Amino acid sequence: MSTGVIKKVAGPLVIAEGMRDANMFDVVRVSKQRLIGEIIEMHGDEASIQVYEETSGLGPGEPVESMEVPMSVELGPGLITSIYDGIQRPLDDIMKISGNNLKRGVEVPSLKRDLKWEFVPTVQAGDEVEAGDVIGTVQETVLVQQKIMVPYGIRGTVKEIRAGEFTVEETVAVISTEAGDKELTLMQKWPVRRGRPYKKKLPPEMPLVTGQRVIDTFFPIAKGGVAAVPGPFGSGKTVIQHQLAKWAEADIVVYIGCGERGNEMTDVLNEFPELKDPKTGQPLMQRTVLIANTSDMPVAAREASIYTGITIAEYFRDMGYSVALMADSTSRWAEALREMSGRLEEMPGEEGYPAYLGSRLAQFYERAGHVVSLGKEGREGALSVIGAVSPPGGDTSEPVSQATLRIVKVFWGLDSELAYKRHFPAINWLNSYSLYLDDMEKWFNAEVAPDWMEGRQKMMTLLQEEAELEEIVKMVGMDALSPGDRLKMEAARSIREDFLHQNSFHEIDTYTSLKKQYMMMKLVNAFYDRAVEALGQGASLQKLISMPVREQIGRFKYVTEDALDEEYKKVDGELSAQIANTFGKGER
């Protein structure tokens, strides 16, 4: 074990000498208080250590001990429902030891060592197994069954396997390999900075249904896709992240609060246990892992929190689950990188961020994807990553936003003006985009309706034409527009208010199924198409605009799922009848 002494302390950076035998990214214990750190640079026998705890009071000459293992997380039963800090220390256990504030040097195991789990074997003695094969299951919560897999790099024959109740450290199976017998426990460790291996990556052809209309219809994200949600302060990034955590079609949710305000994390911690999972009626927490690294916690641990979160997410992906990871926010993570880079006296890049900002972000986002896991079964799992970005002043031309946009394929640009108008989700439909649309066109047209993409395109065109007409209206007023253009403006208003606006606190409107989204789209488009036709045949514009049925179209979003077909027929029939009444005397 390599030991050295502290030479210099500069905030979260400690330089230790006499560390010749240590390796890059090794975990070290700094000083007699045994603070956790990680080696991030080596110069001869000098190691630069990033310390994940407060370093005040440390001085030269104190001991530094290398643990000779890279920064790793513990993976096994007990992850779900847990709340961790950035380096996977369970916050509930720390609280029992040190009270409400994090004390330095607290050593608590990530997975509870005293809990016993019921292990049910799925293989027998004599079976051939390889890395990724499932040897048994543990029912972790009502919603999640954890599959115990053979760790990476192990291949051989099952020598013995036990059933019954075990802690995470007790041996449940023995595998005889070429290198001798290997004992397997319910827990395995994995270095956080290395992506977990898989057999192959699959193309993104299926959407991750979120129940948020503006996302699913206009800018969908694929299962295993990556999305960025940049937006200024108060535009609703965290609310969108919460909505997706609640409603996205994922089996497991990993939520990383990275450098966020403490009260936002408190909201999450208070809300999630009370929220019901829509499909099962169980508390949402039963399929969630939370990582809380708030703005008052040590800066350097922010850098680790992102990697900790994605490694846990990959572990569940390998079991064949669909996992959604929310990172809120990657800007705070980039700020931690910048601080460390400044301390290391590296050459700064744009706006003081390190030159490697883009490659680090890419390393993180590249770990998402829809994959075939290791093992003979060929399980399919997906890991979708949604990262919030908080550009200062909402300026998306700054380096973090730009580096993120170069990697991700979905951009949900939040707009403070829309947020001030109380339009939720405040995703600006003119500058947002999804590059997965072409890949998923087949899926939508086959699974939802053959004219899904056509209807979406119609709505998009109307919204773009409205933006152009608004310029004219600002200059010369509404009356200068032709009847056809005025109708366009009305139809676009209907799309904005009736379709895109969604009330996240309304029990029905908070989630909209794809079938309902399609029906709403049909009704909004039917109003415009039939009104244009009627106008061409001499109908009164004023009568068309003030039809009572438009109110019914607007209220369709509050119809429950079981009454959709009936209500749709009723509104559609009403629309045809009222359009027929618009002919006759009236204003232009």
DALIN-V813376 format. One record per residue. N is the residue number from 1. PSI is psi as a letter, one per 40 degrees, with the letter a starting at -180 (* if undefined). Layout:
BEGIN
N | PSI
N | PSI
END
This chain:
BEGIN
1 | h
2 | h
3 | i
4 | a
5 | i
6 | h
7 | d
8 | i
9 | h
10 | g
11 | b
12 | e
13 | h
14 | h
15 | h
16 | i
17 | i
18 | f
19 | f
20 | d
21 | e
22 | i
23 | i
24 | i
25 | e
26 | i
27 | h
28 | i
29 | h
30 | h
31 | a
32 | e
33 | e
34 | f
35 | i
36 | h
37 | i
38 | h
39 | h
40 | e
41 | i
42 | h
43 | h
44 | b
45 | e
46 | h
47 | h
48 | h
49 | h
50 | h
51 | h
52 | e
53 | i
54 | h
55 | e
56 | h
57 | e
58 | i
59 | i
60 | i
61 | e
62 | i
63 | i
64 | h
65 | h
66 | h
67 | e
68 | f
69 | i
70 | i
71 | h
72 | i
73 | i
74 | h
75 | h
76 | a
77 | i
78 | e
79 | d
80 | i
81 | e
82 | i
83 | h
84 | i
85 | a
86 | d
87 | f
88 | f
89 | h
90 | h
91 | d
92 | d
93 | d
94 | d
95 | d
96 | d
97 | d
98 | e
99 | a
100 | d
101 | i
102 | h
103 | i
104 | i
105 | e
106 | h
107 | h
108 | h
109 | i
110 | d
111 | h
112 | h
113 | e
114 | e
115 | h
116 | h
117 | i
118 | h
119 | h
120 | h
121 | i
122 | e
123 | i
124 | i
125 | h
126 | e
127 | i
128 | h
129 | i
130 | i
131 | h
132 | e
133 | i
134 | h
135 | e
136 | i
137 | i
138 | h
139 | g
140 | d
141 | i
142 | d
143 | d
144 | h
145 | h
146 | h
147 | h
148 | h
149 | i
150 | h
151 | i
152 | h
153 | e
154 | h
155 | h
156 | a
157 | i
158 | h
159 | d
160 | i
161 | h
162 | i
163 | i
164 | a
165 | h
166 | i
167 | i
168 | e
169 | e
170 | i
171 | h
172 | e
173 | i
174 | h
175 | h
176 | h
177 | i
178 | d
179 | e
180 | a
181 | h
182 | h
183 | h
184 | h
185 | i
186 | e
187 | i
188 | i
189 | i
190 | h
191 | h
192 | d
193 | e
194 | h
195 | i
196 | h
197 | i
198 | i
199 | d
200 | i
201 | h
202 | i
203 | i
204 | g
205 | e
206 | h
207 | i
208 | h
209 | h
210 | e
211 | e
212 | h
213 | d
214 | d
215 | d
216 | d
217 | d
218 | d
219 | g
220 | i
221 | i
222 | i
223 | h
224 | e
225 | i
226 | h
227 | i
228 | h
229 | g
230 | i
231 | i
232 | i
233 | h
234 | e
235 | e
236 | f
237 | d
238 | d
239 | d
240 | d
241 | d
242 | d
243 | d
244 | d
245 | d
246 | d
247 | e
248 | i
249 | g
250 | i
251 | d
252 | h
253 | h
254 | h
255 | h
256 | h
257 | g
258 | h
259 | f
260 | i
261 | i
262 | d
263 | d
264 | d
265 | d
266 | d
267 | d
268 | d
269 | d
270 | d
271 | d
272 | d
273 | d
274 | d
275 | i
276 | h
277 | h
278 | d
279 | d
280 | e
281 | e
282 | i
283 | i
284 | d
285 | d
286 | e
287 | f
288 | i
289 | h
290 | h
291 | h
292 | h
293 | g
294 | i
295 | e
296 | e
297 | i
298 | h
299 | d
300 | d
301 | e
302 | d
303 | d
304 | d
305 | d
306 | d
307 | d
308 | d
309 | d
310 | d
311 | d
312 | d
313 | d
314 | d
315 | d
316 | d
317 | d
318 | d
319 | e
320 | e
321 | i
322 | h
323 | h
324 | h
325 | h
326 | h
327 | h
328 | g
329 | i
330 | e
331 | d
332 | d
333 | d
334 | d
335 | d
336 | d
337 | d
338 | d
339 | d
340 | d
341 | d
342 | d
343 | d
344 | e
345 | f
346 | i
347 | h
348 | i
349 | a
350 | h
351 | f
352 | e
353 | i
354 | i
355 | d
356 | e
357 | d
358 | d
359 | d
360 | d
361 | d
362 | d
363 | d
364 | d
365 | d
366 | e
367 | e
368 | i
369 | i
370 | h
371 | i
372 | h
373 | i
374 | i
375 | i
376 | d
377 | d
378 | f
379 | i
380 | h
381 | i
382 | i
383 | h
384 | h
385 | h
386 | h
387 | h
388 | i
389 | h
390 | g
391 | h
392 | h
393 | e
394 | e
395 | h
396 | e
397 | e
398 | i
399 | d
400 | d
401 | d
402 | d
403 | d
404 | d
405 | d
406 | d
407 | d
408 | i
409 | e
410 | h
411 | h
412 | g
413 | h
414 | i
415 | h
416 | d
417 | d
418 | d
419 | d
420 | d
421 | e
422 | f
423 | h
424 | i
425 | h
426 | f
427 | h
428 | h
429 | e
430 | d
431 | e
432 | i
433 | i
434 | h
435 | e
436 | e
437 | d
438 | d
439 | d
440 | e
441 | d
442 | d
443 | d
444 | d
445 | d
446 | d
447 | d
448 | c
449 | i
450 | d
451 | f
452 | d
453 | d
454 | d
455 | d
456 | d
457 | d
458 | d
459 | d
460 | d
461 | d
462 | d
463 | d
464 | d
465 | d
466 | d
467 | d
468 | d
469 | d
470 | d
471 | d
472 | d
473 | d
474 | d
475 | d
476 | e
477 | i
478 | d
479 | d
480 | e
481 | i
482 | i
483 | d
484 | d
485 | d
486 | d
487 | d
488 | d
489 | d
490 | d
491 | d
492 | d
493 | d
494 | d
495 | d
496 | d
497 | d
498 | d
499 | d
500 | d
501 | h
502 | h
503 | h
504 | e
505 | e
506 | h
507 | d
508 | d
509 | e
510 | d
511 | h
512 | h
513 | i
514 | d
515 | d
516 | d
517 | d
518 | d
519 | d
520 | d
521 | d
522 | d
523 | d
524 | d
525 | d
526 | d
527 | d
528 | d
529 | d
530 | d
531 | d
532 | d
533 | d
534 | d
535 | d
536 | d
537 | e
538 | e
539 | i
540 | h
541 | d
542 | d
543 | d
544 | d
545 | d
546 | f
547 | h
548 | d
549 | d
550 | d
551 | d
552 | d
553 | d
554 | d
555 | e
556 | d
557 | d
558 | e
559 | h
560 | i
561 | d
562 | e
563 | e
564 | d
565 | d
566 | d
567 | d
568 | d
569 | d
570 | d
571 | d
572 | d
573 | d
574 | d
575 | d
576 | d
577 | d
578 | d
579 | d
580 | d
581 | e
582 | e
583 | i
584 | a
585 | i
586 | i
587 | i
588 | *
END
